[in-house]
Amino acid sequence: MAQHLAFGIDIGGSGIKGAPVDLETGEFTAGRLRIPTPEKSTPEAVAQVLAELVGSFDLPKKAAVGVAFPAPMDHGVVRFIANLDQSWKGVDLPALLHEATGREVTAVNDADAAGIGEQRYGAAHGRDGTVLVVTLGTGIGSALIVDGVLVPNTELGHLEIDGFDAESRAADSAREREGLDFASWAQRLQRYFETVEMLLSPDLIVVGGGISKKHAEFLPLLDLRAKIIPAELRNAAGIVGAAALAASDAERSRKKKRKR
Ligand code: BGC
């Protein structure tokens, strides 16, 4: 039988957040818990926080656990890492977290998780065609979903635009770091999104990340062919999407076992 509850975790540069998710509705079944990301965000330190987070909830033994991680995930292995400790490179995240929590863990890129969250329960629900979910935070994350199917690890935050790594100019952290007003930041976003649009011709762009709650300040300033709208799940999207992806994973391995 398919599980209706899974646990989602979102690992970010400043906080590690987790909550149990009702997979029918995409809503949390208990309050989200947030633990600050350890200053030295090594795999060992982060794994300890994760064990604490999972242990704080009374989860059914078989509940799937999904982790959204801010790096491209090559079948669970971190390929490169922009915004956490460099020692993450090459780490097998599900193996590390299995050791720390005793549970089977599915690890996915954080923007892919957010994309799936928005597609199943939020702003991109029921949308066919090419949907691009872009998260603006410490970095820029991207999820490309074509007719409901995720193309994982697109990493469009690292496109080189005008000689710069795009996220170093257009992420929300760049706006904060440089004290840009929304009009100046929107100019950078325009350059970013028009480049992405030229490459992929999306039908819909969904903008997520914490700053998306202030969408009225910058989305109307953008001039694009594609419709561009704010995310609905905002910062919950990573947790919800990771939980949903973990549940699908668990279901797939159950089916495989049954066939054997
Ligand atoms: C990382 C991506 C991640 C994004 C948002 C980028 O620097 O390379 O994997 O999705 O930041 O966290």
Residues whose N, C-alpha, C, O or C-beta is under 5 A from the ligand:
A	BS01	BGC	P70 A71 P72 A82 D110 A111 G139 I140 G141 S142 G157
